[in-house]
Every structure is written in C-alpha cells, then in structure tokens.
Amino acid sequence: MVPYWSVMVKGEKGIVKLQKRFAYTYNDKDHFKYVVTIPEEIVNELGWKEKQELEPKVEDHKLVFKERSQAPKRH
C-alpha cells in the first residue's frame, strides 16, 4: 500500500487535490513526494503540454508556477 494524504481546495475552476505519496526509503528514513492534480480545463487554458517543465515559487502565501525558461541549445 502506498501511503498518501490529500487536501482538497475548491476554487473558481473546481477542486484541486494535493497528495502526499511515498517515494523511497534512504538510511532507514522514508521520503515522500507531493502531487497536485490540475484540472484539464486549466492546463488547456494555460497552453501547457504534458511533460512541460514548470518552476514553482511561493508568492504571498500562494503557490505559483511559471513556464521554465529553455536553456540555450548547444552547437
């Protein structure tokens, strides 16, 4: 069984769910990752694509994501 917890927050576009999931054990300590489910409508509205990299930032106690700047291509 994969341990997790979730918190649901209702906003203008519906419900967003934060989940805590077991990732791995290292040196007898469990480590977790957090997953946020974003409604497809919002992903489409923002023009985001699957596997797109986003940079998280906390601003005024809010979690904000921005599109990650692409690194310059090497020749």
N, CA, C and O atoms as CSV, one atom per row, in Angstrom:
chain,resi,resn,atom,element,x,y,z
A,1,MET,N,N,0.829,-1.188,0.000
A,1,MET,CA,C,0.000,0.000,0.000
A,1,MET,C,C,0.869,1.245,0.000
A,1,MET,O,O,1.828,1.335,0.766
A,2,VAL,N,N,0.545,2.189,-0.841
A,2,VAL,CA,C,1.293,3.444,-0.921
A,2,VAL,C,C,0.623,4.463,-0.011
A,2,VAL,O,O,-0.519,4.849,-0.259
A,3,PRO,N,N,1.320,4.915,1.056
A,3,PRO,CA,C,0.690,5.890,1.941
A,3,PRO,C,C,0.577,7.247,1.257
A,3,PRO,O,O,1.489,7.674,0.550
A,4,TYR,N,N,-0.549,7.920,1.474
A,4,TYR,CA,C,-0.723,9.262,0.949
A,4,TYR,C,C,-1.755,9.981,1.796
A,4,TYR,O,O,-2.538,9.360,2.515
A,5,TRP,N,N,-1.742,11.284,1.701
A,5,TRP,CA,C,-2.807,12.089,2.291
A,5,TRP,C,C,-3.199,13.116,1.264
A,5,TRP,O,O,-2.427,13.424,0.356
A,6,SER,N,N,-4.376,13.641,1.398
A,6,SER,CA,C,-4.795,14.628,0.415
A,6,SER,C,C,-5.583,15.741,1.074
A,6,SER,O,O,-6.243,15.546,2.095
A,7,VAL,N,N,-5.497,16.920,0.463
A,7,VAL,CA,C,-6.275,18.081,0.872
A,7,VAL,C,C,-6.943,18.601,-0.380
A,7,VAL,O,O,-6.290,18.765,-1.410
A,8,MET,N,N,-8.225,18.860,-0.307
A,8,MET,CA,C,-8.937,19.379,-1.467
A,8,MET,C,C,-9.300,20.835,-1.220
A,8,MET,O,O,-9.812,21.187,-0.158
A,9,VAL,N,N,-9.032,21.673,-2.205
A,9,VAL,CA,C,-9.312,23.103,-2.111
A,9,VAL,C,C,-10.234,23.466,-3.261
A,9,VAL,O,O,-9.914,23.203,-4.420
A,10,LYS,N,N,-11.360,24.059,-2.955
A,10,LYS,CA,C,-12.304,24.449,-4.011
A,10,LYS,C,C,-11.988,25.866,-4.468
A,10,LYS,O,O,-11.865,26.779,-3.651
A,11,GLY,N,N,-11.860,26.040,-5.759
A,11,GLY,CA,C,-11.581,27.354,-6.334
A,11,GLY,C,C,-12.565,27.653,-7.450
A,11,GLY,O,O,-13.571,26.962,-7.610
A,12,GLU,N,N,-12.265,28.679,-8.212
A,12,GLU,CA,C,-13.148,29.091,-9.302
A,12,GLU,C,C,-13.325,27.988,-10.346
A,12,GLU,O,O,-14.398,27.859,-10.936
A,13,LYS,N,N,-12.294,27.206,-10.572
A,13,LYS,CA,C,-12.313,26.207,-11.643
A,13,LYS,C,C,-12.548,24.797,-11.126
A,13,LYS,O,O,-12.322,23.839,-11.866
A,14,GLY,N,N,-12.994,24.630,-9.879
A,14,GLY,CA,C,-13.267,23.298,-9.365
A,14,GLY,C,C,-12.392,22.965,-8.181
A,14,GLY,O,O,-11.986,23.844,-7.422
A,15,ILE,N,N,-12.107,21.687,-8.030
A,15,ILE,CA,C,-11.363,21.205,-6.871
A,15,ILE,C,C,-9.973,20.759,-7.301
A,15,ILE,O,O,-9.813,20.067,-8.306
A,16,VAL,N,N,-8.973,21.162,-6.529
A,16,VAL,CA,C,-7.588,20.762,-6.755
A,16,VAL,C,C,-7.179,19.907,-5.565
A,16,VAL,O,O,-7.522,20.227,-4.427
A,17,LYS,N,N,-6.457,18.833,-5.811
A,17,LYS,CA,C,-6.125,17.871,-4.774
A,17,LYS,C,C,-4.612,17.780,-4.589
A,17,LYS,O,O,-3.874,17.574,-5.553
A,18,LEU,N,N,-4.156,17.934,-3.347
A,18,LEU,CA,C,-2.747,17.766,-3.001
A,18,LEU,C,C,-2.595,16.408,-2.340
A,18,LEU,O,O,-3.283,16.107,-1.364
A,19,GLN,N,N,-1.696,15.587,-2.869
A,19,GLN,CA,C,-1.484,14.251,-2.328
A,19,GLN,C,C,-0.039,14.071,-1.902
A,19,GLN,O,O,0.880,14.539,-2.573
A,20,LYS,N,N,0.156,13.393,-0.788
A,20,LYS,CA,C,1.490,13.038,-0.304
A,20,LYS,C,C,1.656,11.551,-0.577
A,20,LYS,O,O,0.849,10.736,-0.129
A,21,ARG,N,N,2.705,11.203,-1.314
A,21,ARG,CA,C,2.936,9.802,-1.685
A,21,ARG,C,C,4.346,9.372,-1.309
A,21,ARG,O,O,5.302,10.143,-1.401
A,22,PHE,N,N,4.444,8.135,-0.890
A,22,PHE,CA,C,5.746,7.560,-0.564
A,22,PHE,C,C,6.608,7.519,-1.819
A,22,PHE,O,O,6.135,7.099,-2.875
A,23,ALA,N,N,7.874,7.951,-1.724
A,23,ALA,CA,C,8.789,7.939,-2.864
A,23,ALA,C,C,9.848,6.851,-2.707
A,23,ALA,O,O,10.025,6.019,-3.596
A,24,TYR,N,N,10.558,6.861,-1.563
A,24,TYR,CA,C,11.617,5.878,-1.347
A,24,TYR,C,C,12.066,5.925,0.111
A,24,TYR,O,O,11.700,6.830,0.861
A,25,THR,N,N,12.864,4.931,0.494
A,25,THR,CA,C,13.478,4.901,1.821
A,25,THR,C,C,14.978,4.989,1.638
A,25,THR,O,O,15.547,4.279,0.810
A,26,TYR,N,N,15.628,5.859,2.408
A,26,TYR,CA,C,17.079,6.024,2.358
A,26,TYR,C,C,17.577,6.175,3.785
A,26,TYR,O,O,17.057,6.990,4.547
A,27,ASN,N,N,18.586,5.390,4.149
A,27,ASN,CA,C,19.123,5.400,5.513
A,27,ASN,C,C,18.015,5.254,6.558
A,27,ASN,O,O,17.959,5.995,7.540
A,28,ASP,N,N,17.149,4.291,6.321
A,28,ASP,CA,C,16.034,3.994,7.231
A,28,ASP,C,C,15.057,5.155,7.421
A,28,ASP,O,O,14.318,5.179,8.404
A,29,LYS,N,N,15.044,6.111,6.498
A,29,LYS,CA,C,14.102,7.217,6.578
A,29,LYS,C,C,13.236,7.234,5.320
A,29,LYS,O,O,13.745,7.176,4.201
A,30,ASP,N,N,11.922,7.315,5.522
A,30,ASP,CA,C,11.006,7.390,4.389
A,30,ASP,C,C,10.988,8.805,3.827
A,30,ASP,O,O,11.004,9.785,4.570
A,31,HIS,N,N,10.954,8.891,2.510
A,31,HIS,CA,C,10.873,10.177,1.817
A,31,HIS,C,C,9.611,10.172,0.962
A,31,HIS,O,O,9.198,9.136,0.441
A,32,PHE,N,N,9.008,11.351,0.831
A,32,PHE,CA,C,7.743,11.468,0.138
A,32,PHE,C,C,7.832,12.512,-0.965
A,32,PHE,O,O,8.731,13.353,-0.972
A,33,LYS,N,N,6.897,12.449,-1.885
A,33,LYS,CA,C,6.741,13.488,-2.897
A,33,LYS,C,C,5.296,13.966,-2.823
A,33,LYS,O,O,4.425,13.255,-2.323
A,34,TYR,N,N,5.052,15.149,-3.312
A,34,TYR,CA,C,3.718,15.727,-3.287
A,34,TYR,C,C,3.238,15.919,-4.717
A,34,TYR,O,O,4.002,16.338,-5.587
A,35,VAL,N,N,1.988,15.616,-4.952
A,35,VAL,CA,C,1.412,15.676,-6.281
A,35,VAL,C,C,0.158,16.544,-6.221
A,35,VAL,O,O,-0.673,16.381,-5.328
A,36,VAL,N,N,0.025,17.462,-7.169
A,36,VAL,CA,C,-1.167,18.293,-7.290
A,36,VAL,C,C,-1.867,17.913,-8.587
A,36,VAL,O,O,-1.246,17.872,-9.650
A,37,THR,N,N,-3.149,17.640,-8.495
A,37,THR,CA,C,-3.937,17.328,-9.680
A,37,THR,C,C,-4.556,18.625,-10.198
A,37,THR,O,O,-5.340,19.280,-9.510
A,38,ILE,N,N,-4.185,18.976,-11.424
A,38,ILE,CA,C,-4.685,20.213,-12.037
A,38,ILE,C,C,-5.734,19.827,-13.073
A,38,ILE,O,O,-5.462,18.997,-13.940
A,39,PRO,N,N,-6.929,20.413,-12.998
A,39,PRO,CA,C,-7.966,20.077,-13.973
A,39,PRO,C,C,-7.506,20.331,-15.410
A,39,PRO,O,O,-6.797,21.297,-15.691
A,40,GLU,N,N,-7.927,19.444,-16.306
A,40,GLU,CA,C,-7.542,19.538,-17.719
A,40,GLU,C,C,-7.941,20.887,-18.322
A,40,GLU,O,O,-7.217,21.435,-19.154
A,41,GLU,N,N,-9.073,21.413,-17.909
A,41,GLU,CA,C,-9.545,22.711,-18.408
A,41,GLU,C,C,-8.516,23.811,-18.147
A,41,GLU,O,O,-8.282,24.662,-19.005
A,42,ILE,N,N,-7.909,23.791,-16.970
A,42,ILE,CA,C,-6.904,24.801,-16.619
A,42,ILE,C,C,-5.627,24.583,-17.417
A,42,ILE,O,O,-5.029,25.542,-17.906
A,43,VAL,N,N,-5.202,23.320,-17.554
A,43,VAL,CA,C,-3.996,23.012,-18.336
A,43,VAL,C,C,-4.173,23.506,-19.768
A,43,VAL,O,O,-3.261,24.107,-20.336
A,44,ASN,N,N,-5.334,23.257,-20.346
A,44,ASN,CA,C,-5.606,23.703,-21.722
A,44,ASN,C,C,-5.637,25.224,-21.811
A,44,ASN,O,O,-5.091,25.806,-22.749
A,45,GLU,N,N,-6.275,25.867,-20.836
A,45,GLU,CA,C,-6.374,27.332,-20.834
A,45,GLU,C,C,-4.993,27.977,-20.774
A,45,GLU,O,O,-4.765,29.021,-21.385
A,46,LEU,N,N,-4.074,27.355,-20.040
A,46,LEU,CA,C,-2.719,27.885,-19.909
A,46,LEU,C,C,-1.817,27.509,-21.088
A,46,LEU,O,O,-0.732,28.066,-21.248
A,47,GLY,N,N,-2.271,26.565,-21.906
A,47,GLY,CA,C,-1.472,26.137,-23.048
A,47,GLY,C,C,-0.318,25.233,-22.648
A,47,GLY,O,O,0.648,25.090,-23.398
A,48,TRP,N,N,-0.410,24.618,-21.464
A,48,TRP,CA,C,0.641,23.708,-21.010
A,48,TRP,C,C,0.532,22.386,-21.743
A,48,TRP,O,O,-0.550,21.982,-22.169
A,49,LYS,N,N,1.667,21.718,-21.884
A,49,LYS,CA,C,1.731,20.419,-22.543
A,49,LYS,C,C,2.266,19.375,-21.565
A,49,LYS,O,O,2.955,19.709,-20.602
A,50,GLU,N,N,1.941,18.115,-21.823
A,50,GLU,CA,C,2.433,17.023,-20.998
A,50,GLU,C,C,3.961,17.047,-20.957
A,50,GLU,O,O,4.611,17.272,-21.978
A,51,LYS,N,N,4.518,16.816,-19.794
A,51,LYS,CA,C,5.968,16.776,-19.529
A,51,LYS,C,C,6.630,18.147,-19.597
A,51,LYS,O,O,7.856,18.238,-19.528
A,52,GLN,N,N,5.849,19.211,-19.731
A,52,GLN,CA,C,6.415,20.557,-19.736
A,52,GLN,C,C,6.987,20.858,-18.352
A,52,GLN,O,O,6.359,20.538,-17.343
A,53,GLU,N,N,8.148,21.458,-18.295
A,53,GLU,CA,C,8.771,21.786,-17.021
A,53,GLU,C,C,8.277,23.140,-16.530
A,53,GLU,O,O,8.229,24.117,-17.278
A,54,LEU,N,N,7.910,23.169,-15.250
A,54,LEU,CA,C,7.405,24.380,-14.620
A,54,LEU,C,C,8.253,24.695,-13.401
A,54,LEU,O,O,8.746,23.786,-12.734
A,55,GLU,N,N,8.425,25.974,-13.107
A,55,GLU,CA,C,9.183,26.399,-11.929
A,55,GLU,C,C,8.213,26.862,-10.850
A,55,GLU,O,O,7.454,27.808,-11.063
A,56,PRO,N,N,8.233,26.190,-9.669
A,56,PRO,CA,C,7.346,26.616,-8.585
A,56,PRO,C,C,7.954,27.758,-7.778
A,56,PRO,O,O,9.173,27.865,-7.649
A,57,LYS,N,N,7.082,28.613,-7.234
A,57,LYS,CA,C,7.523,29.741,-6.420
A,57,LYS,C,C,6.392,30.086,-5.458
A,57,LYS,O,O,5.220,29.983,-5.822
A,58,VAL,N,N,6.724,30.490,-4.247
A,58,VAL,CA,C,5.720,30.927,-3.287
A,58,VAL,C,C,5.704,32.447,-3.279
A,58,VAL,O,O,6.725,33.092,-3.039
A,59,GLU,N,N,4.515,33.018,-3.548
A,59,GLU,CA,C,4.327,34.469,-3.545
A,59,GLU,C,C,3.098,34.789,-2.700
A,59,GLU,O,O,2.002,34.311,-2.992
A,60,ASP,N,N,3.275,35.589,-1.663
A,60,ASP,CA,C,2.156,35.973,-0.803
A,60,ASP,C,C,1.353,34.762,-0.326
A,60,ASP,O,O,0.123,34.762,-0.373
A,61,HIS,N,N,2.059,33.742,0.130
A,61,HIS,CA,C,1.441,32.510,0.644
A,61,HIS,C,C,0.636,31.764,-0.414
A,61,HIS,O,O,-0.297,31.032,-0.085
A,62,LYS,N,N,0.994,31.947,-1.684
A,62,LYS,CA,C,0.345,31.237,-2.781
A,62,LYS,C,C,1.407,30.502,-3.582
A,62,LYS,O,O,2.511,31.008,-3.785
A,63,LEU,N,N,1.063,29.310,-4.031
A,63,LEU,CA,C,1.962,28.542,-4.891
A,63,LEU,C,C,1.722,28.983,-6.330
A,63,LEU,O,O,0.602,28.899,-6.834
A,64,VAL,N,N,2.776,29.452,-6.985
A,64,VAL,CA,C,2.695,29.964,-8.355
A,64,VAL,C,C,3.662,29.165,-9.215
A,64,VAL,O,O,4.799,28.916,-8.814
A,65,PHE,N,N,3.209,28.763,-10.401
A,65,PHE,CA,C,4.068,28.064,-11.354
A,65,PHE,C,C,4.283,28.963,-12.565
A,65,PHE,O,O,3.365,29.634,-13.037
A,66,LYS,N,N,5.522,28.959,-13.055
A,66,LYS,CA,C,5.765,29.645,-14.326
A,66,LYS,C,C,6.476,28.668,-15.244
A,66,LYS,O,O,7.148,27.739,-14.797
A,67,GLU,N,N,6.312,28.899,-16.532
A,67,GLU,CA,C,6.962,28.030,-17.503
A,67,GLU,C,C,8.468,28.177,-17.364
A,67,GLU,O,O,8.988,29.288,-17.266
A,68,ARG,N,N,9.153,27.061,-17.358
A,68,ARG,CA,C,10.601,27.089,-17.207
A,68,ARG,C,C,11.238,27.617,-18.483
A,68,ARG,O,O,10.881,27.212,-19.590
A,69,SER,N,N,12.191,28.532,-18.304
A,69,SER,CA,C,12.921,29.057,-19.460
A,69,SER,C,C,13.774,27.943,-20.041
A,69,SER,O,O,14.401,27.171,-19.315
A,70,GLN,N,N,13.782,27.879,-21.349
A,70,GLN,CA,C,14.577,26.854,-22.014
A,70,GLN,C,C,16.048,27.242,-22.005
A,70,GLN,O,O,16.395,28.396,-22.256
A,71,ALA,N,N,16.907,26.277,-21.714
A,71,ALA,CA,C,18.347,26.518,-21.742
A,71,ALA,C,C,18.773,26.696,-23.196
A,71,ALA,O,O,18.196,26.077,-24.090
A,72,PRO,N,N,19.780,27.538,-23.439
A,72,PRO,CA,C,20.252,27.732,-24.809
A,72,PRO,C,C,20.742,26.413,-25.404
A,72,PRO,O,O,21.377,25.608,-24.723
A,73,LYS,N,N,20.438,26.211,-26.676
A,73,LYS,CA,C,20.873,24.988,-27.349
A,73,LYS,C,C,22.376,25.059,-27.596
A,73,LYS,O,O,22.919,26.098,-27.971
A,74,ARG,N,N,23.034,23.915,-27.372
A,74,ARG,CA,C,24.469,23.830,-27.632
A,74,ARG,C,C,24.694,23.376,-29.069
A,74,ARG,O,O,23.959,22.538,-29.591
A,75,HIS,N,N,25.707,23.936,-29.693
A,75,HIS,CA,C,26.010,23.570,-31.083
A,75,HIS,C,C,27.103,22.550,-31.113
A,75,HIS,O,O,27.507,22.109,-32.189
